[in-house]
Amino acid sequence: MRFDQATNGNVFQHGWSREQAVMSAHDKAILQELAKKLRGYAERPEEEERMQLWRDHNDLKATRPLIYIDLENGWNELLPREFTCQCDGEMAQEWEMWLHKELIYAEKVRCDKPLEAKFYIPYQASDSAWGIAKEVVGDARNGEAYTWKSPITDELMEEDADLSELIKTPVITVDWEATDAFTAIAHDVFDGILTVERRHPWWWGMELTHPYADLRGFENMLVDFYDYPEKVHEILNLFTEGYLVKLDYLEQNGLLTPNTGNCYVGSGGLGLTRELNPDAAVPKTTMDIWGFHESQETSEVSPEMFAEFILPYQLRLAERFGLNYYGCCEGLDKRWQYVQKIPRLRRVSVSQWADAAAMSEMLGSDYVYCHKVSPTDIAVPEPDEDHIRSRLNQLLVTCKAHGNHVELIMKDNHTIANRPENAYRWVQIAREEIARVYG
C-alpha cells in the first residue's frame, strides 16, 4: 500500500479486487472509531458554513478569499511509509489512511476544506484508454526520473497511416462482483456513522495534448504542428471522438458521479455550487457537472497555434458540461482571448507561469480566480515567512482592486521537506494576510 493514495480531495483512484474486499472484526472496529471521530468534526456548525462559502464563491457571490491545500506527495512525508496502520487488511489500511487524512485536515491543516460525515468509494473498473501505450523507462511512482518511448513514430506519420487503427475508442469495464462486495462492506462498517456514497474519477480532465505527447513524444509534438499539421488534427479528433463516446457510455449506464459537492475539481479547489446539480445527486448527464480542460504541454506554443490546433477540440468537449474549469500550470494571460471562448467557463487557473496581475484584470468579477501558490514556499526546511507574506499580500491587494473571486491553492507539493508544520504554518499565514487585506 502507498500512503499517497486518495490524493486530490481524497478521491480514491481505484477500487479493490474481490480478493481484497475483506474486512475483519478487528479492522472494522478501528475504522468505526475513526469514523465516529470524523462525524464529530463534520457536525460542527462551521463545516456547513464552509460549504456555503464555497457555493457562494463558485456562484460568483462576494466572499473572502478561500484557502485550499492538497498535499499530494507531501502526504508521504506527513504520514511516512514506516507509519504503522492499525488495520491489517490491505483495503482496510487504505480506508484507514483516508480517514486519517480527513482528521488531519480538521486537527492540523485547518484550511477551508469542509468535512463531511461521508465515506466515498469508487467502482472497481478498468479503462482501455487509447488502446496503445508508451513504454516507460524508470519508476516515477517511486520518485525516480523517467522517460518513455512513444509508439507513434515518424514513419507512421510520414506513411500517412490510418491512425484510427492504432488509436482506439476507450472502453470502460466495471467489475460488478468486486464493486458490490466492497460496497456492501462499506455499508456494514459505516452505516449509522457515515453516509456511504460513490465517487469515481473516470477522468481527471478532457486531456488532449498530454496523451498526444505520450504517443508521439513531447519534442515530436512541438514540431508536428509544422511538419504534420493534418495528422495533428487527425489525432486530436480521434481523442475528442473517444472522449465523447466515453461520456455517452457513462451517461447511458448511470455511471457518472457528481463533482458539484464537496469534491476536488479541475486542477485545484472544490466544486460546490448551487447553479447545477445543487444536491450533488447522481448526475443524469454531463450538463449536471463540471468539465475540466487544459493544455499544459503547449505552454510555449503561440496563442495563434493553440487556437488553430487545440481550442476547436476543447470547445467540442466543453459544450458537454454545465460549467467548465480551464487551465493548470500553463500561463493563460497570453492566450486568454481564445480561452475565454470556452462555453460556461467559470473557474480559471492562474499558475506561477501566468502574469498574475494581468490575469486579475482580465478575469475581474466574471470568473473564479484560482491562484496556484508556489509550492516551493513550503518545500524547504526553513520557509521564508517574510517572502511568503509579501507575495500573498501583493496578490491579494491586486485581486481586491479588481473584484476577483480569489482562492489560494497550495498544491503540486512533491515534498514538504519532511516538515508537515510547513503546511500548517502556510495556512495560518494565508489567513493572516487575507485578514490584513480584506479586514
Secondary structure, DSSP 4 states (H G I P E B T S, - for coil): --TTTTHHHH--S----TTT----HHHHHHHHHHHHHHHHHHTSHHHHHHHHHHHHHHTT---PPEEEE--GGGHHHHS-TT---S--SHHHHHHHHHHHHHHHIIIII--S----SEEEE---EEE-TTS---EEES-GGGT---EEE-SS-HHHHHTT--GGGTSPPP-EEE-HHHHHHHHHHHHHHHTTTSEEEE---S-SS--SHHHHHHHH-HHHHHHHHHH-HHHHHHHHHHHHHHHHHHHHHHHHTT-----SSS-B-TTSSB---SSSSTT----SSGGGSEEEE--GGGTTS-HHHHHHHTHHHHHHHHTTSSEEEE-SSS--TTTHHHHTTSTTEEEEEE-TTS-HHHHHHHHTTTSEEEEEE-GGGGSSSS--HHHHHHHHHHHHHHHHHTT-EEEEEE---S--TT-HHHHHHHHHHHHHHHHHHH-
